[in-house]
Amino acid sequence: MRYLSMRGNEVWRISSQPNCFSARVLKARYYIFTDILSAKVGSYPSFTWRSICSARELIADGLLWRVGNGASINIWDDPWLPGRGNSRVLAQKIMPNWTTELVHTIVDEATATRIFSIPLAGCNSEDLLVWKFEGSGEYTVKSKYRVLTTENLQTLRIEVTCPLCKVGSEDSDHLMWSCGILQYVWAALKITIPLVGNLSCCKDRFVKTFSAAEEQQKHFIVISIWSLWYRINKMIHKGVKLSLQELLGFIKGYEHELRFIQETNNLSSRSMAKEIWRPPKTGVIKINFDATFKSSDKCAITAALARNSSGDIIGAETYLFEDVVDAFMVEARACERALIFAGMMGLRHLIMEGNSLTVIKSVKKQENDKLIVRPIINHITLLETQFDNVTYRFAPRLANEAAHILAIEGRRFQRFGFWVEGVTDAVKEKAMNDRLDWFQSSYSTF
Ligand SMILES: [Zn+2]
């Protein structure tokens, strides 16, 4: 209804300014010998012309000739009586001269009053088409909309049909539920419509359908209504034809893009969360292990860093492996060495964290496979028995950084064994940053 009122804007402009460009183009093509209000739709109307013709009926009821010299007005056919009612004269007799008595003899009392209320302009002023529902005489979408939605709706008997299916009347029930085009789109998108009694209204059925829908279907419902509304406007204002195939493609593409963005966001926030080191629960000690390996000297240094639930370092060890040929073997050795270290520290509940996914996977699997590190893994399994509880977790590089730095420092200072006097400043600093990052991340989730 709103955009028909807007279309009315165009009809208004064309009829009130017959010399404007669009008015002249339309006149040349569709109504050379008449005016816009009496022109026929014709056999090959453009979309613009067709919608102008349908809006014309709406606006025609609000058009009024403001009497000037009377030259343009046919007093028997044209609307020129001011006031809200019918603006045309309902009289059969044609009289040659207008006098007060004459007016009273051909029209009823009320019409006569309306005629005499017309402010007379000078002889030279031209007759002008005005919009009677607005004091300014200018057509406004708002005033037409107001006219349509108040009691005038009944008196004007305007049927505003849905521009999509051209069957139903264009109201919210229709546009959000019963429109055939919308239902077709939903069927194509496999939207499940729950069975409810026929008695319930469209709004109820919409709410039921929406709340019962899965996440993806909810997306489809919202996007389809929004894009149909967008297409209607494009159709009305730009004359762009609706292609259902293209519309379905658009809806699916949009939904896909939306889901992709959501997944990427989730993924990055999840991996962000994983990127930081987290302290274990109270009573549990977390051991981060890592290794450095230089193929030039065939030396590998493993590191194990034990921290409690407050993130404090409670022990550290580096260990030197000589004659190593395989980096992967070193990772398994680092895990094995960390368990030996934990045993020596007398720990009971452990979380073992390393950044070699293969090692973590193999120790979790505990089965006989053809891994070259299988003997080491089997030894790890054996070592586990001395603890009450051991959990293995994969840590991304950044979350395991403190253990990595410890291994590098061990190589740099050639220090192997327990770090009884405490770790180097670099490791301390990293451990402190781990704690800070964890604090920050737990605050930001609130
Ligand atoms: Zn419809």
Residues whose N, C-alpha, C, O or C-beta is under 5 A from the ligand:
A	BS01	ZN	C162 L164 C165 K166 G168 C179 G180
